[in-house]
Amino acid sequence: MRPMIWKFPPNKRDEIRQAYIKVGPNQPILDNYPFSSDKSHRRFQASWFKLFPSWLEYSIEDDAIYCFPCFLFAKEPSINTGSNAFIENGFRNWKKVNSEKECALLNHIGKGPNSFHHNVLKSCDDLMKQSQYIDRLFHKQTSEEIEKNRIRLGASIDCIRWLTFQSCAYRGHDKSQSSCNRGVKGMMVLATCGVSGMVCKLCFLKILHKHT
C-alpha cells in the first residue's frame, strides 16, 4: 500500500504530488478482474476507466478503486469527502457502481462545482501550471546566462588576440610618454565590437568614466 501524502514532510509534498501527476492514475487493463466474495458476484470493469479517465484508479493488490486527485490532496483525517474509501481504504462494493442515481462513483464526484473532488482536480491543474511556469522561467534564465557567457568568452578571446598581436602582456599596459602602444585598452574595446555592440558600449563607458 502506498504511503499517504500527509505522512511526508510538508516541504516535500508538492514535489511528490507533481511526480505522481506526471505518471498519472494507475489504470491496469486485465483480461479478467477477480469477482467479489459476496453474493453479488460482481467485479471491476475496465470500461469504467473510459468513463472517469482523469481520476479513477484500480489496485490489483487490493482489488479496489481509488480517486487519484483526492489521494494526492486529502488531509489527515480525510473526512472532507464524506468517505475514506476512495482515498485510503479502497472502494470495492461493485454493485453500487451501476446503480444509476445511487452510483458510488458519481456520488463521490459530487453534484456541485465546489465539491471536495472538484476542488482537488483544480488543485492538480494549478500545481502543474505552477511547475510548468517555473520550468519555463528557469529555461529562459539558463538560456540568457549561456548567451551572456558566450559574449564574455568571445570578447575575452578577441582581446587576447589583440594583446598577442600587439606583443603586450595580458595584465597591465604601458601609458608612459615613450610607449609606442598607449592605447591597448582602446584597441581591446574595438576588438569586442565584432562580438557584441553591448560589450563595446559598456567598455567604452567605463573608459570614458575614468578619463572624465
QUITANOR-V126932 format. One line per field, one symbol per residue. ss: DSSP state (2 for helix, 1 for strand, 0 for the rest). phi: phi as a letter, one per 20 degrees, with the letter a starting at -180 (. if undefined). burial: + if it has 16 or more other ideal C-beta (glycine too) atoms within 10 Angstrom, else -. Layout:
ss=???
phi=???
burial=???
This chain:
ss=00002220022222222222222000000000001000000010002222200001111000011112222220000000000022222010022200022202222220000002222222222222222222222222222222222222222222222222200000000000000000022222222200002222222222222200
phi=.fffffeeggfdfffffffffffnffcfddfbdfffeeffldbfdffffffcfecfccdffelbdcdfffffdfdefedfenbefedcendbeffefdelfegffffffneefdfgfffffffffffffffffffffffffffffffffffffffffffffffffeldffdnbddffefebedgffffffffffeaffffffffffffffdc
burial=----+-----------+--++---+-+-----+--+-----+-+---++--+--+++++---++++++++++++---+-++-++++++-+++-+--+------++-+++-----+++--++--+--+---+----------------------++--++--++----+----+----------+--+++-++--++--++--+---------
